[in-house]
Amino acid sequence: MNTKRGRPRNIETQQSILSASYDLLQEEGFGSVTVEKIAERAGVSKATIYKWWPNKAAVVIDGFLSAATERIPLPDTGSVYEDVLLHATNFARFMISREGKMLAEIIGEGQSDPAIAEAYRTRYFQPRRRDARKLLERGAERGELKEGLDIAIALDLIYGPIFYRMLLTGEKLDDDYVRQLVTTAFKGF
């Protein structure tokens, strides 16, 4: 979220804006949502929204995140394999859910709009990637992974195929696939 100086956000107003943006996203799809519609639904001015968010993409993604983030918790089972399996499974389930399909729509819009791409990268993907990275770093600290493992590449090997199936091939994305994916990746980790 925007961290401009000035008066602090009114929590109720902020939540009203986030809820309005999420509801409109569900009802109309990203392309049809406008700051005007969000302001009208939330009962605020467009200036209030722009005071806190730089553009439509930022407020819609924050609304999406406020509603959907709890679906992918960061596990700590004591086993890096089990943690990553659980996290990747929850992520894949999320990606095939209604919210995941909304995220795919936002990603699609970002292919032709750099502001949207920047918003979903910084507000959604980078924080989720940092979370997943923590799982592997914790496993490395406990000696469960090969010394010198490139964690960024390991993340790409696990989570990249999930996006590939969801966004490109349309092939089945289920718990069995994720288990095979994680098990195969961990043979090299």
C-alpha positions as CSV (number, residue, x, y, z in Angstrom):
1,M,0.0,0.0,0.0
2,N,1.0,3.6,-0.5
3,T,3.1,5.0,2.3
4,K,2.7,8.7,1.6
5,R,2.9,11.1,4.5
6,G,-0.1,13.0,5.7
7,R,-3.1,12.0,7.8
8,P,-3.2,8.4,8.7
9,R,-5.8,6.2,6.9
10,N,-9.1,5.7,8.6
11,I,-9.3,2.0,9.0
12,E,-13.0,1.8,8.3
13,T,-12.7,3.9,5.1
14,Q,-9.7,1.8,4.0
15,Q,-11.6,-1.5,4.6
16,S,-14.6,-0.1,2.7
17,I,-12.5,0.8,-0.3
18,L,-10.7,-2.6,-0.2
19,S,-14.0,-4.5,0.1
20,A,-15.6,-2.4,-2.7
21,S,-12.7,-3.1,-5.0
22,Y,-12.7,-6.9,-4.3
23,D,-16.5,-7.1,-4.8
24,L,-16.3,-5.2,-8.1
25,L,-13.4,-7.5,-9.2
26,Q,-15.6,-10.5,-8.5
27,E,-18.7,-9.1,-10.1
28,E,-17.2,-7.4,-13.2
29,G,-13.6,-8.6,-13.7
30,F,-10.5,-6.5,-13.6
31,G,-11.0,-4.8,-17.0
32,S,-14.3,-3.3,-16.0
33,V,-13.4,-2.1,-12.5
34,T,-12.7,1.7,-12.4
35,V,-11.6,4.0,-9.5
36,E,-14.9,5.8,-10.0
37,K,-16.9,2.6,-9.4
38,I,-14.8,1.7,-6.4
39,A,-15.3,5.2,-4.9
40,E,-19.0,5.1,-5.6
41,R,-19.4,1.6,-4.0
42,A,-17.2,2.6,-1.0
43,G,-18.9,6.0,-0.5
44,V,-15.7,7.9,-0.8
45,S,-14.2,10.4,-3.3
46,K,-11.8,9.3,-6.0
47,A,-9.3,11.7,-4.3
48,T,-9.4,9.6,-1.2
49,I,-8.5,6.5,-3.2
50,Y,-5.7,8.3,-5.1
51,K,-4.3,9.7,-1.8
52,W,-3.7,6.2,-0.6
53,W,-3.1,4.2,-3.9
54,P,-1.3,5.3,-7.0
55,N,-3.6,3.7,-9.5
56,K,-6.5,1.3,-10.0
57,A,-4.3,-1.8,-10.1
58,A,-2.8,-1.1,-6.7
59,V,-6.1,-0.7,-4.9
60,V,-7.7,-3.7,-6.7
61,I,-4.7,-5.9,-5.9
62,D,-4.7,-4.7,-2.3
63,G,-8.5,-5.5,-2.1
64,F,-7.8,-8.9,-3.6
65,L,-5.0,-9.5,-1.1
66,S,-7.0,-8.4,1.9
67,A,-9.6,-11.0,1.0
68,A,-7.4,-13.9,-0.3
69,T,-4.0,-13.9,1.5
70,E,-5.1,-16.0,4.4
71,R,-5.6,-19.0,2.1
72,I,-1.9,-19.6,1.7
73,P,-0.4,-19.8,5.3
74,L,3.3,-20.3,5.9
75,P,3.7,-23.8,7.5
76,D,6.3,-24.9,10.0
77,T,6.1,-28.7,10.4
78,G,9.7,-29.2,11.2
79,S,10.4,-30.7,7.8
80,V,11.3,-28.5,4.8
81,Y,9.9,-31.1,2.4
82,E,6.5,-31.2,4.2
83,D,6.5,-27.4,4.6
84,V,7.1,-26.8,0.9
85,L,4.6,-29.6,-0.1
86,L,1.9,-28.1,2.1
87,H,2.7,-24.5,0.9
88,A,2.8,-25.5,-2.8
89,T,-0.4,-27.6,-2.5
90,N,-2.2,-24.7,-0.9
91,F,-0.9,-22.3,-3.5
92,A,-2.0,-24.6,-6.4
93,R,-5.5,-25.0,-4.8
94,F,-5.7,-21.2,-4.5
95,M,-4.6,-20.7,-8.1
96,I,-7.5,-22.9,-9.4
97,S,-10.0,-21.3,-7.1
98,R,-12.2,-18.3,-8.0
99,E,-9.6,-15.9,-6.5
100,G,-6.8,-17.6,-8.5
101,K,-8.7,-17.1,-11.7
102,M,-9.1,-13.4,-10.8
103,L,-5.3,-13.2,-10.2
104,A,-4.8,-14.8,-13.7
105,E,-7.0,-12.1,-15.1
106,I,-4.9,-9.4,-13.4
107,I,-1.7,-11.1,-14.7
108,G,-3.2,-11.1,-18.2
109,E,-4.0,-7.3,-18.0
110,G,-0.4,-6.8,-16.8
111,Q,1.0,-8.1,-20.1
112,S,-0.1,-4.9,-21.8
113,D,0.0,-2.5,-18.8
114,P,3.3,-2.0,-17.0
115,A,1.6,-0.3,-14.0
116,I,-0.6,-3.4,-13.4
117,A,2.4,-5.7,-13.8
118,E,4.4,-3.6,-11.3
119,A,1.5,-3.6,-8.9
120,Y,1.0,-7.4,-8.9
121,R,4.7,-8.1,-8.8
122,T,5.4,-5.8,-5.8
123,R,2.1,-6.3,-3.9
124,Y,1.5,-10.0,-4.5
125,F,4.3,-12.1,-6.0
126,Q,7.4,-10.6,-4.3
127,P,5.9,-11.0,-0.8
128,R,4.7,-14.6,-1.6
129,R,8.1,-15.4,-3.0
130,R,9.8,-14.1,0.2
131,D,7.5,-16.4,2.2
132,A,8.4,-19.4,0.1
133,R,12.1,-18.5,0.3
134,K,11.8,-18.6,4.1
135,L,10.7,-22.2,4.0
136,L,13.7,-23.2,2.0
137,E,16.1,-21.1,4.0
138,R,14.8,-22.6,7.2
139,G,15.4,-26.1,5.7
140,A,18.9,-25.1,4.7
141,E,19.7,-23.8,8.2
142,R,18.6,-27.2,9.6
143,G,20.8,-29.0,7.1
144,E,17.9,-30.6,5.2
145,L,19.1,-29.3,1.8
146,K,22.2,-29.5,-0.2
147,E,24.9,-27.1,0.8
148,G,25.1,-24.2,-1.7
149,L,21.6,-24.8,-3.1
150,D,20.5,-21.8,-5.2
151,I,17.2,-21.0,-3.4
152,A,15.9,-18.7,-6.2
153,I,16.3,-21.5,-8.8
154,A,14.8,-24.0,-6.4
155,L,11.7,-21.7,-6.0
156,D,11.4,-21.4,-9.7
157,L,11.6,-25.2,-10.1
158,I,8.7,-25.7,-7.7
159,Y,6.4,-22.8,-8.3
160,G,7.1,-22.1,-12.0
161,P,5.4,-25.3,-13.2
162,I,2.2,-24.4,-11.2
163,F,2.0,-21.1,-13.0
164,Y,2.9,-22.8,-16.3
165,R,0.0,-25.2,-16.0
166,M,-2.5,-22.6,-14.8
167,L,-1.6,-19.8,-17.2
168,L,-0.5,-21.6,-20.3
169,T,-1.2,-25.3,-20.8
170,G,-4.4,-25.8,-18.9
171,E,-3.3,-29.2,-17.8
172,K,-4.6,-30.7,-14.6
173,L,-3.3,-28.9,-11.5
174,D,-4.2,-31.0,-8.5
175,D,-2.7,-32.3,-5.2
176,D,-1.1,-35.4,-7.0
177,Y,0.6,-33.2,-9.5
178,V,2.0,-30.9,-6.8
179,R,3.2,-33.9,-4.8
180,Q,5.0,-35.4,-7.8
181,L,6.5,-31.9,-8.6
182,V,7.8,-31.3,-5.1
183,T,9.1,-34.9,-4.7
184,T,10.9,-34.7,-8.0
185,A,12.4,-31.3,-7.2
186,F,13.6,-32.4,-3.8
187,K,15.5,-35.3,-5.3
188,G,17.9,-32.6,-6.6
189,F,17.7,-30.4,-3.5
